[in-house]
Amino acid sequence: MVFRRREKRGVWANLREAIWPRSGWSRAFQYVKHRVNRLPDRPHRIARGVWAGVLVSFTPLFGFHFVSAAAVAWIMRGNILAAILATFFGNPVTFPIIAVFSTKLGHKILGDRLDHGGEPESLLQTFQAASHDLLHNFWAMFTPEHAEWSGLERFFTDVWLPYLIGGIGPGVIAATICYYVSLPIITAYQNRRRSKLKARLEKMRAKIKREERAVAGKSENPED
């Protein structure tokens, strides 16, 4: 095929590209910003979509961020595509910070803490136990083994629920900041683009008028 990559990238290369692109996250951010600014909608609707996307990025609804952001944007009458693009706020660079901060805050709000032998080890053990239960329960559907839910229950109570509760407050704050930052930027971009388009149309009209005058002049003074 014409557009096939000459050297096929391996699994680790793809993983490295997902975590840290060759072009860098700054260029990826500029691309998303450019796409949001060029959306054909009113600025406040686009800004609402940005609010929805950033908020959802603070939730542990992994795999459903696009759908959740679109649903929140639809409820708020915001731009759905802007909401989907704004979920980029949660990326491999920011997710660890969001996850740790939200989980710790959630435990403080719920009045408990990770006390299973140290926070890093506790989180690792929780994920391992949940993964073990998922794999065990999958094979249990085809064997006489009984399903185990203790690891998943621990994951829900120690990680997922605190993450969800603790992420709401920071998510609302970050989403509101992004709303008020993006609204004037989008408005200025659209006004500037509208002015450029108006100037371009004026030039086209002036050119057409000059051509019409030239044609009219030739018709009034035909060559012998």
KOLFI-844058 format. One line per 10 residues: number of its first residue (from 1); their letters; for each residue x, y, z of N, C-alpha, C. Coordinates in Angstrom, 1 decimal. Example, Ala and Ser with C-alpha at 12.3 -4.5 7.8 and 13.67 -1.06 7.14 Angstrom:
! residues 2
1> AS> 13.2:-5.7:7.8:12.3:-4.5:7.8:13.2:-3.3:7.8 | 12.8:-2.2:7.1:13.7:-1.1:7.1:12.9:0.0:7.9
! end
This chain:
! residues 224
1> MVFRRREKRG> 0.8:-1.2:0.0:0.0:0.0:0.0:0.9:1.3:0.0 | 0.4:2.3:-0.6:1.2:3.6:-0.7:1.5:4.2:0.6 | 0.5:4.2:1.5:0.7:5.0:2.8:1.0:4.0:3.9 | 1.4:2.8:3.7:1.8:1.9:4.7:3.2:2.3:5.3 | 3.3:2.2:6.6:4.6:2.6:7.2:5.7:1.6:6.8 | 6.9:2.1:6.4:7.9:1.2:5.9:8.4:0.3:7.0 | 8.6:0.8:8.2:9.1:0.0:9.3:7.9:-0.1:10.3 | 7.4:-1.3:10.5:6.3:-1.4:11.4:6.8:-1.2:12.9 | 6.1:-0.4:13.6:6.4:-0.1:15.0:6.0:-1.2:15.9 | 6.8:-1.5:16.9:6.5:-2.5:17.9:5.5:-2.0:18.9
11> VWANLREAIW> 5.2:-2.9:19.9:4.3:-2.6:20.9:4.8:-1.5:21.8 | 6.1:-1.6:22.2:6.7:-0.6:23.1:6.8:0.7:22.4 | 7.0:0.7:21.1:7.1:2.0:20.4:5.7:2.7:20.3 | 4.7:1.9:20.1:3.3:2.4:20.1:3.0:3.0:21.5 | 3.4:2.2:22.6:3.1:2.7:23.9:3.8:3.9:24.2 | 5.1:4.0:23.8:5.9:5.2:24.0:5.3:6.4:23.3 | 4.8:6.2:22.1:4.2:7.3:21.3:2.9:7.7:22.0 | 2.1:6.8:22.6:0.9:7.2:23.3:1.2:8.0:24.5 | 2.3:7.7:25.2:2.6:8.4:26.5:3.3:9.7:26.2 | 4.2:9.7:25.2:5.0:10.9:24.9:5.2:11.0:23.4
21> PRSGWSRAFQ> 4.3:11.7:22.6:4.4:11.7:21.2:5.7:12.3:20.7 | 6.2:12.0:19.5:7.4:12.5:19.0:7.3:14.0:18.9 | 6.2:14.5:18.5:6.0:16.0:18.3:5.9:16.7:19.6 | 5.7:16.0:20.7:5.5:16.6:22.0:4.1:16.9:22.3 | 3.8:17.0:23.6:2.4:17.3:24.0:2.0:18.7:23.7 | 3.0:19.6:23.7:2.7:21.0:23.4:2.1:21.2:22.0 | 2.6:20.5:21.0:2.1:20.5:19.7:0.7:19.9:19.6 | 0.5:18.8:20.3:-0.8:18.1:20.4:-1.8:19.1:21.0 | -1.4:19.8:22.1:-2.3:20.8:22.7:-2.7:21.9:21.7 | -1.7:22.4:21.0:-1.9:23.4:20.0:-2.9:23.0:18.9
31> YVKHRVNRLP> -2.8:21.7:18.5:-3.7:21.1:17.5:-5.1:21.1:18.1 | -5.3:20.6:19.3:-6.6:20.6:19.9:-7.2:22.0:20.0 | -6.4:22.9:20.5:-6.8:24.3:20.6:-7.3:24.9:19.3 | -6.5:24.6:18.2:-6.9:25.0:16.9:-8.2:24.4:16.4 | -8.4:23.2:16.7:-9.6:22.5:16.3:-10.8:23.1:17.1 | -10.7:23.4:18.3:-11.7:23.9:19.1:-12.1:25.3:18.6 | -11.1:26.1:18.3:-11.3:27.5:17.9:-12.1:27.5:16.5 | -11.9:26.5:15.7:-12.4:26.5:14.4:-13.8:25.8:14.3 | -14.3:25.4:15.4:-15.6:24.8:15.4:-16.7:25.8:15.0 | -17.6:25.4:14.1:-18.6:26.3:13.6:-19.8:26.4:14.6
41> DRPHRIARGV> -19.6:27.1:15.7:-20.7:27.2:16.6:-20.5:28.5:17.4 | -21.5:28.9:18.2:-21.3:30.1:19.0:-20.3:29.9:20.1 | -19.5:31.0:20.5:-18.5:30.8:21.5:-18.9:30.2:22.8 | -20.1:30.7:23.3:-20.5:30.2:24.6:-20.9:28.7:24.6 | -21.4:28.3:23.5:-21.7:26.8:23.3:-20.4:26.0:23.3 | -19.4:26.5:22.6:-18.2:25.8:22.5:-17.5:25.8:23.9 | -17.6:26.9:24.6:-17.0:26.9:25.9:-17.7:26.0:26.9 | -19.0:25.9:26.7:-19.7:24.9:27.6:-19.3:23.5:27.3 | -19.0:23.2:26.0:-18.5:21.9:25.7:-17.1:21.6:26.3 | -16.3:22.7:26.3:-15.0:22.6:27.0:-15.1:22.3:28.4
51> WAGVLVSFTP> -16.1:23.0:29.1:-16.4:22.7:30.5:-16.7:21.3:30.7 | -17.6:20.7:29.9:-18.0:19.3:30.1:-16.9:18.4:29.9 | -16.1:18.6:28.9:-15.0:17.7:28.6:-13.9:17.7:29.7 | -13.6:18.8:30.3:-12.6:18.9:31.3:-13.2:18.3:32.6 | -14.4:18.5:32.9:-15.0:17.9:34.1:-15.0:16.4:34.1 | -15.3:15.8:32.9:-15.4:14.4:32.8:-13.9:13.8:32.9 | -12.9:14.6:32.6:-11.6:14.1:32.6:-11.1:13.8:34.1 | -11.9:14.4:35.0:-11.5:14.2:36.4:-12.3:13.0:37.0 | -13.0:12.2:36.2:-13.8:11.1:36.7:-13.1:9.8:36.3 | -13.3:8.7:37.1:-12.7:7.4:36.8:-13.5:6.6:35.8
61> LFGFHFVSAA> -14.2:7.3:34.9:-15.0:6.6:33.9:-14.2:6.3:32.6 | -13.1:5.6:32.8:-12.2:5.3:31.7:-12.9:4.4:30.7 | -12.7:4.8:29.5:-13.4:4.1:28.4:-14.7:4.7:28.0 | -15.2:5.6:28.9:-16.5:6.2:28.7:-16.4:7.7:28.7 | -15.2:8.3:28.7:-15.0:9.7:28.8:-15.7:10.4:27.6 | -15.6:9.9:26.4:-16.2:10.6:25.2:-17.7:10.6:25.3 | -18.3:9.4:25.7:-19.7:9.3:25.8:-20.2:10.2:26.9 | -19.5:10.2:28.1:-19.9:11.0:29.2:-19.8:12.5:28.9 | -18.7:12.9:28.3:-18.6:14.3:27.9:-19.6:14.8:27.0 | -20.0:13.9:26.0:-21.0:14.3:25.0:-22.4:14.4:25.7
71> AVAWIMRGNI> -22.6:13.5:26.7:-23.9:13.6:27.4:-24.0:14.8:28.3 | -22.9:15.2:29.0:-22.9:16.4:29.8:-23.1:17.6:28.9 | -22.4:17.7:27.8:-22.5:18.8:26.8:-23.9:18.9:26.3 | -24.5:17.8:26.0:-25.9:17.8:25.5:-26.9:18.3:26.5 | -26.7:17.9:27.7:-27.6:18.5:28.8:-27.4:20.0:29.0 | -26.1:20.4:28.9:-25.8:21.9:29.0:-26.1:22.7:27.8 | -26.5:22.0:26.7:-26.6:22.6:25.4:-25.3:23.2:24.9 | -24.3:22.5:25.1:-22.9:22.9:24.7:-22.6:22.1:23.4 | -21.4:22.4:22.9:-21.0:21.8:21.7:-20.4:20.4:22.0 | -20.9:19.4:21.4:-20.5:18.0:21.8:-19.1:17.7:21.3
81> LAAILATFFG> -18.8:18.2:20.1:-17.4:17.9:19.6:-16.4:18.6:20.4 | -16.7:19.8:20.9:-15.8:20.5:21.8:-15.6:19.8:23.1 | -16.6:19.2:23.6:-16.6:18.4:24.8:-15.6:17.2:24.6 | -15.8:16.5:23.5:-14.9:15.3:23.2:-13.5:15.7:23.1 | -13.2:16.9:22.4:-11.8:17.3:22.2:-11.3:17.8:23.6 | -12.1:18.3:24.5:-11.6:18.8:25.7:-11.3:17.7:26.7 | -11.7:16.5:26.4:-11.3:15.4:27.3:-9.8:15.1:27.1 | -9.1:15.8:26.2:-7.7:15.7:26.0:-7.0:16.3:27.3 | -7.8:17.1:28.1:-7.2:17.6:29.3:-6.7:16.4:30.2 | -7.4:15.3:30.1:-6.9:14.1:30.8:-6.0:13.3:29.8
91> NPVTFPIIAV> -4.7:13.3:30.0:-3.8:12.6:29.1:-2.8:11.8:30.0 | -1.9:11.0:29.4:-0.9:10.3:30.2:-0.1:11.1:31.1 | 0.1:12.4:30.8:0.9:13.3:31.6:0.1:13.8:32.9 | -1.2:14.1:32.6:-2.0:14.7:33.7:-2.8:13.6:34.5 | -3.1:12.5:33.9:-3.9:11.5:34.6:-3.3:11.0:35.9 | -2.0:10.7:36.0:-1.4:10.3:37.3:-1.7:11.4:38.4 | -1.5:12.7:38.0:-1.7:13.7:39.0:-3.1:13.8:39.4 | -4.0:13.8:38.4:-5.5:13.8:38.7:-5.9:12.6:39.6 | -5.4:11.4:39.2:-5.8:10.2:39.9:-5.4:10.2:41.4 | -4.1:10.6:41.6:-3.6:10.6:43.0:-4.3:11.6:43.9
101> FSTKLGHKIL> -4.4:12.8:43.3:-5.0:13.9:44.1:-6.5:13.6:44.4 | -7.2:13.2:43.3:-8.6:12.9:43.5:-8.9:11.8:44.5 | -8.1:10.7:44.4:-8.3:9.6:45.3:-8.0:10.0:46.7 | -6.9:10.7:47.0:-6.6:11.1:48.3:-7.7:12.1:48.9 | -8.1:13.0:48.1:-9.2:13.9:48.5:-10.5:13.1:48.8 | -10.8:12.2:47.9:-12.0:11.4:48.1:-11.9:10.6:49.4 | -10.8:10.1:49.8:-10.6:9.3:51.1:-10.8:10.3:52.3 | -10.4:11.5:52.1:-10.6:12.5:53.2:-12.0:12.9:53.3 | -12.7:13.0:52.2:-14.1:13.4:52.2:-14.9:12.2:52.8 | -14.6:11.0:52.4:-15.3:9.8:52.9:-14.9:9.4:54.3
111> GDRLDHGGEP> -13.8:10.0:54.9:-13.5:9.8:56.2:-12.6:8.5:56.4 | -12.0:8.0:55.4:-11.2:6.8:55.6:-9.9:7.1:54.8 | -9.0:6.1:54.8:-7.7:6.3:54.2:-7.1:4.9:53.7 | -6.1:5.0:52.9:-5.4:3.8:52.4:-4.5:3.4:53.5 | -4.8:2.3:54.2:-4.0:1.9:55.3:-3.6:0.4:55.2 | -3.4:0.0:54.0:-3.1:-1.5:53.8:-1.6:-1.7:53.5 | -0.7:-1.0:54.3:0.7:-1.2:54.2:1.4:-0.2:53.3 | 0.9:1.1:53.3:1.6:2.1:52.5:0.8:2.4:51.3 | 0.7:3.7:50.9:-0.2:4.1:49.8:0.2:3.5:48.5 | 1.5:3.6:48.0:1.8:3.1:46.7:1.6:1.6:46.6
121> ESLLQTFQAA> 2.0:0.8:47.7:1.8:-0.6:47.6:0.3:-1.0:47.7 | -0.4:-0.2:48.5:-1.8:-0.5:48.6:-2.6:-0.3:47.3 | -2.3:0.7:46.6:-2.9:0.9:45.3:-2.5:-0.2:44.3 | -1.2:-0.6:44.3:-0.8:-1.6:43.5:-1.5:-3.0:43.8 | -1.6:-3.2:45.1:-2.3:-4.5:45.5:-3.7:-4.4:45.2 | -4.4:-3.3:45.3:-5.8:-3.1:44.9:-6.0:-3.4:43.4 | -5.2:-2.9:42.6:-5.3:-3.1:41.2:-5.0:-4.6:40.8 | -4.1:-5.2:41.5:-3.7:-6.6:41.2:-4.9:-7.5:41.7 | -5.5:-7.2:42.8:-6.6:-8.0:43.3:-7.8:-7.9:42.4 | -8.1:-6.6:41.9:-9.2:-6.5:41.0:-9.0:-7.2:39.6
131> SHDLLHNFWA> -7.7:-7.1:39.1:-7.4:-7.8:37.9:-7.5:-9.3:38.0 | -7.1:-9.8:39.2:-7.1:-11.2:39.5:-8.6:-11.7:39.5 | -9.5:-10.9:40.1:-10.9:-11.3:40.2:-11.5:-11.3:38.8 | -11.2:-10.3:38.0:-11.7:-10.2:36.6:-11.3:-11.4:35.8 | -10.1:-11.8:35.9:-9.6:-13.0:35.1:-10.2:-14.2:35.7 | -10.2:-14.4:37.0:-10.8:-15.6:37.7:-12.2:-15.7:37.3 | -13.0:-14.6:37.4:-14.4:-14.7:37.1:-14.7:-15.0:35.7 | -13.8:-14.6:34.8:-14.0:-14.9:33.4:-13.9:-16.4:33.1 | -12.8:-17.0:33.7:-12.7:-18.5:33.6:-13.7:-19.2:34.4 | -14.2:-18.6:35.4:-15.3:-19.3:36.2:-16.5:-19.6:35.5
141> MFTPEHAEWS> -16.7:-18.8:34.4:-17.9:-19.0:33.6:-17.9:-20.3:32.8 | -16.7:-20.8:32.6:-16.5:-22.0:31.9:-16.0:-23.2:32.7 | -15.8:-23.0:34.0:-15.4:-24.0:34.9:-16.3:-24.1:36.1 | -16.1:-25.1:37.0:-16.9:-25.2:38.2:-16.5:-24.2:39.3 | -15.5:-23.4:39.1:-15.0:-22.5:40.1:-16.1:-21.4:40.4 | -16.1:-20.9:41.6:-17.0:-19.9:42.0:-16.4:-18.5:41.8 | -17.2:-17.6:41.5:-16.8:-16.2:41.2:-16.3:-15.5:42.5 | -15.3:-14.7:42.4:-14.7:-14.0:43.5:-14.9:-12.5:43.3 | -15.4:-11.8:44.3:-15.7:-10.4:44.2:-15.0:-9.5:45.2 | -14.2:-10.2:46.1:-13.5:-9.4:47.2:-12.5:-8.4:46.6
151> GLERFFTDVW> -11.8:-8.7:45.6:-10.8:-7.8:45.0:-11.5:-6.6:44.3 | -12.5:-6.9:43.6:-13.3:-5.9:42.9:-14.0:-5.0:43.9 | -14.5:-5.6:45.0:-15.1:-4.8:46.0:-14.1:-3.8:46.7 | -12.9:-4.3:46.9:-11.9:-3.5:47.5:-11.5:-2.4:46.5 | -11.4:-2.7:45.3:-11.1:-1.7:44.3:-12.1:-0.6:44.2 | -13.4:-1.0:44.3:-14.5:0.0:44.3:-14.4:0.9:45.5 | -14.3:0.3:46.7:-14.3:1.1:47.9:-13.0:1.9:48.2 | -11.9:1.3:47.7:-10.6:2.0:48.0:-10.1:2.9:46.9 | -10.5:2.7:45.7:-10.0:3.5:44.6:-11.1:4.2:43.8 | -12.0:3.4:43.2:-13.0:4.0:42.3:-13.9:5.0:42.9
161> LPYLIGGIGP> -14.5:4.6:44.0:-15.5:5.6:44.7:-14.8:6.8:45.2 | -13.6:6.7:45.9:-12.9:7.9:46.4:-12.5:8.7:45.2 | -12.0:8.1:44.1:-11.6:8.8:42.9:-12.8:9.6:42.4 | -14.0:9.0:42.3:-15.1:9.7:41.8:-15.6:10.9:42.7 | -15.6:10.6:44.0:-16.1:11.7:44.9:-15.0:12.8:45.0 | -13.8:12.4:45.0:-12.7:13.4:45.1:-12.4:14.2:43.9 | -12.9:13.7:42.7:-12.6:14.3:41.5:-13.6:15.4:41.1 | -14.8:15.4:41.8:-15.9:16.3:41.4:-15.5:17.7:41.7 | -15.0:18.0:42.9:-14.6:19.4:43.2:-13.5:19.9:42.4 | -12.4:19.3:42.3:-11.3:19.8:41.4:-11.7:19.8:40.0
171> GVIAATICYY> -12.6:18.9:39.5:-13.1:18.9:38.2:-13.9:20.1:37.9 | -14.8:20.5:38.8:-15.6:21.7:38.6:-14.8:22.9:38.6 | -13.8:23.0:39.4:-12.9:24.2:39.5:-12.1:24.3:38.2 | -11.5:23.2:37.8:-10.7:23.2:36.5:-11.5:23.5:35.3 | -12.7:22.9:35.3:-13.6:23.1:34.1:-14.1:24.6:34.1 | -14.4:25.2:35.2:-14.8:26.6:35.2:-13.7:27.5:34.8 | -12.5:27.2:35.3:-11.3:28.0:34.8:-11.1:27.9:33.3 | -11.2:26.7:32.8:-11.1:26.5:31.3:-12.2:27.2:30.6 | -13.4:27.2:31.1:-14.5:27.9:30.5:-14.2:29.4:30.3 | -13.9:30.0:31.4:-13.6:31.5:31.4:-12.4:31.8:30.6
181> VSLPIITAYQ> -11.4:30.9:30.5:-10.2:31.2:29.7:-10.5:31.0:28.2 | -11.3:29.9:27.9:-11.5:29.6:26.5:-12.5:30.5:25.8 | -13.5:31.0:26.6:-14.6:31.8:26.0:-14.0:33.1:25.3 | -13.2:33.9:25.9:-12.7:35.1:25.2:-11.8:34.8:24.1 | -11.0:33.7:24.3:-10.1:33.3:23.2:-10.9:32.8:21.9 | -11.9:32.0:22.1:-12.8:31.6:21.0:-13.5:32.8:20.4 | -14.0:33.7:21.2:-14.7:34.9:20.7:-13.8:35.7:19.9 | -12.5:36.0:20.4:-11.6:36.8:19.6:-11.2:36.1:18.3 | -11.0:34.8:18.4:-10.6:34.1:17.2:-11.7:34.2:16.1 | -12.9:34.0:16.5:-14.0:34.0:15.6:-14.2:35.4:15.0
191> NRRRSKLKAR> -14.1:36.4:15.8:-14.2:37.8:15.4:-13.1:38.2:14.4 | -11.8:37.7:14.7:-10.7:37.9:13.8:-10.9:37.2:12.5 | -11.4:36.0:12.5:-11.6:35.2:11.3:-12.8:35.9:10.5 | -13.8:36.4:11.2:-14.9:37.0:10.5:-14.4:38.3:9.8 | -13.5:39.0:10.5:-13.0:40.3:9.9:-12.2:40.0:8.7 | -11.3:38.9:8.7:-10.5:38.5:7.6:-11.4:38.1:6.4 | -12.5:37.3:6.7:-13.4:36.9:5.7:-14.1:38.1:5.1 | -14.5:39.1:5.9:-15.2:40.3:5.4:-14.2:41.1:4.5 | -13.0:41.2:4.9:-12.0:41.9:4.1:-11.8:41.2:2.8 | -11.7:39.9:2.8:-11.5:39.1:1.6:-12.7:39.3:0.6
201> LEKMRAKIKR> -13.9:39.3:1.2:-15.1:39.5:0.3:-15.1:40.9:-0.3 | -14.7:41.9:0.5:-14.7:43.3:0.0:-13.7:43.4:-1.2 | -12.5:42.7:-1.1:-11.6:42.7:-2.2:-12.1:42.1:-3.4 | -12.9:40.9:-3.2:-13.5:40.3:-4.3:-14.5:41.1:-5.0 | -15.3:41.8:-4.2:-16.3:42.7:-4.7:-15.7:43.9:-5.5 | -14.6:44.4:-4.9:-14.0:45.5:-5.6:-13.4:45.1:-6.9 | -12.8:43.9:-6.9:-12.2:43.3:-8.2:-13.3:43.1:-9.2 | -14.5:42.6:-8.8:-15.6:42.3:-9.7:-16.1:43.7:-10.3 | -16.2:44.7:-9.4:-16.6:46.0:-9.9:-15.6:46.6:-10.9 | -14.3:46.4:-10.7:-13.3:46.9:-11.6:-13.5:46.2:-13.0
211> EERAVAGKSE> -13.7:44.9:-12.9:-13.8:44.1:-14.2:-15.1:44.6:-14.9 | -16.2:44.8:-14.1:-17.4:45.2:-14.8:-17.3:46.6:-15.4 | -16.5:47.5:-14.8:-16.3:48.8:-15.3:-15.4:48.7:-16.6 | -14.5:47.8:-16.6:-13.6:47.7:-17.7:-14.4:47.1:-18.9 | -15.3:46.2:-18.6:-16.1:45.6:-19.7:-17.1:46.7:-20.2 | -17.7:47.5:-19.3:-18.6:48.5:-19.7:-17.9:49.6:-20.5 | -16.6:49.9:-20.2:-15.9:50.9:-20.9:-15.6:50.4:-22.3 | -15.3:49.1:-22.5:-15.0:48.6:-23.8:-16.3:48.6:-24.7 | -17.4:48.3:-24.0:-18.7:48.3:-24.8:-19.1:49.7:-25.2 | -18.8:50.7:-24.4:-19.1:52.1:-24.8:-18.2:52.6:-25.9
221> NPED> -16.9:52.1:-25.9:-16.0:52.5:-26.9:-15.5:51.3:-27.7 | -16.3:50.8:-28.6:-15.9:49.6:-29.4:-14.8:50.0:-30.4 | -13.9:49.0:-30.6:-12.9:49.2:-31.6:-13.4:49.2:-33.0 | -12.9:50.1:-33.8:-13.3:50.1:-35.2:-12.8:48.9:-36.0
! end
